[in-house]
Amino acid sequence: MTHQKPAGLPDKIQLFIDGEFVDAQDGATFDVIEPVSNEVYITAASAGKADVDLAVAAAKRAFDEGPWPKMLPRERSRILHRVADIVESRDEQLALLESWDSGLPITQAKGQARRAAENFRFFADLIVAEHDNVTKVPGRQINYVNRKPKGVAGLITPWNVPFMQESWKLAPAIATGNTVVLKPASYTPLSAALWPEIFREAGVPDGVFNLILGSGGVAGDALVKHPDVPLISFTGDSSTGAMISTNAAPLLKGLSLELGGKSPSIVFADADLEEALDATVFSVFSLNGERCTAGSRVLVERSIYDDFVARYAERAKNIVIGLPSDPATEVGALVHPSHFEKVMSYVELGKGEGRLVAGGGRPEGFPEGNYVAPTVFADVRPDARIFQEEIFGPVVAITPFDTDEEALELANDTKYGLAAYVWTSNLKRAHNFANGIESGMVWLNSNNVRDLRTPFGGVKASGLGREGGYRSVDFYTTAQSIQITLNEAHSPRFGAGGK
């Protein structure tokens, strides 16, 4: 099977500002490569500070003067449902572009396109059903909450499953009446360039959505520091998140930071081992291992440890590696050669930190491109770098434990705290263990099944704030408290001379 370029690729990807596709003002561009051959296949406009200023000005004008923030929720809801309809109708095209641009296996890319549509449907429904508390003192006072959009939302998204990640931020930001400037990752700008036509066809007014492309150090930095952007939602690595926090602090911006992870999967001896194997293998090797919630540290009770490691290694060796466009492929090519080199450096490091039981380099038959064989290290010590540091690729560390207390200590022994997975048939242990884990999310006897109503986010170095469901509404709106006095105000009479 040959790696076929998708039909209909544009010659160049442009910025989208105030309803128009435009080049960067200084004409700057950057090259975009596809990860199977690492060849340049397109150029993209590279935004500078002046372009970011234009995009923010357009978004602010659309917020201050345009119809979008003033629309009834039902009107915005109808438009968001049309966005979802259009995304679903282009499922095949989106999946092909996403797979080509990022190296994501086509079967998994299709799932992400459908998920993007569901994000818009969810928030289209939520803004119509949304309500807030009203409190009252009968005959004296009523208090209610008025929710208002905040203004221009700066959205900065990563290169893993980019279209879905963009929808995750775009849907609640736009649904609640804000206008947006989106800055996608420079590795994967292709699917982001589809949003302008989707929004236009759905009836989103000009200026509500603006797209800037380019580096995080220039375009992203200008967006974070812009005084007319009151809130920033960022998904990416922890070091960049810390820098964004520092740069946004002087302007007191609202921040939602979903950062790195080194999530544990804890497998007790009483677990359903076949289900635990299915989930822990999928957690690390799906999406090419490029997922923030990957259970990349597998902690296994010692009495089942040897059997579990052997079966896990056998599964990893049998994973289908192939072209991203092949429906049979389970692991494709990593997104970019620089990321490939990072992951391979951890593979080499791991050979001195654990017992290699599967993978350990390039897979056979793939001498070129960003291919890493699914790699499994056993007997990994807690102080090992492959146990502590986020690799963001198809690499897993397996470590034994003897007691519940040791398992909890190992699970929490990292600077990250995004997700955790617990496998046990003991209900009491499951709930108590989940309570003791330092992470924003825990799945008990389940892989990563996301309910869009629930909060998403981490603790420690894994992030700040929560999005998802009403938490997204909280982030993208201002909750204004309004008090009405129904009787006498009973104010003390200062300055009335005792009268």
Sequence and secondary structure as in RCSB ss.txt:
>XXXX:A:sequence
MTHQKPAGLPDKIQLFIDGEFVDAQDGATFDVIEPVSNEVYITAASAGKADVDLAVAAAKRAFDEGPWPKMLPRE
RSRILHRVADIVESRDEQLALLESWDSGLPITQAKGQARRAAENFRFFADLIVAEHDNVTKVPGRQINYVNRKPK
GVAGLITPWNVPFMQESWKLAPAIATGNTVVLKPASYTPLSAALWPEIFREAGVPDGVFNLILGSGGVAGDALVK
HPDVPLISFTGDSSTGAMISTNAAPLLKGLSLELGGKSPSIVFADADLEEALDATVFSVFSLNGERCTAGSRVLV
ERSIYDDFVARYAERAKNIVIGLPSDPATEVGALVHPSHFEKVMSYVELGKGEGRLVAGGGRPEGFPEGNYVAPT
VFADVRPDARIFQEEIFGPVVAITPFDTDEEALELANDTKYGLAAYVWTSNLKRAHNFANGIESGMVWLNSNNVR
DLRTPFGGVKASGLGREGGYRSVDFYTTAQSIQITLNEAHSPRFGAGGK
>XXXX:A:secstr
      TT  SEE EEETTEEE  TT  EEEEEETTTTEEEEEEE   HHHHHHHHHHHHHHHHHSSGGGS HHH
HHHHHHHHHHHHHHTHHHHHHHHHHHH   HHHHHHHHHHHHHHHHHHHHHHHH    EEEETTTEEEEEEEEE 
SEEEEE  SSSHHHHHHHHHHHHHHTT EEEEE  TT  TGGGGHHHHHHHHT  TTSEEE  S IIIIIHHHHH
 TT  EEEEES HHHHHHHHHHHGGGT EEEEE     EEEE TTS HHHHHHHHHHHHHGGGG  TT   EEEE
EHHHHHHHHHHHHHHHHT  B  TT TT SB   S HHHHHHHHHHHHHHTTTSEEEE  S  TT  SSS    E
EEES  TTSHHHHS   SSEEEEEEESSHHHHHHHHH SS  SEEEEE S HHHHHHHHHHS SSEEEESS    
 TTS B  SGGGEES BSTHHHHHHHEEEEEEEEESS      TTSTT 
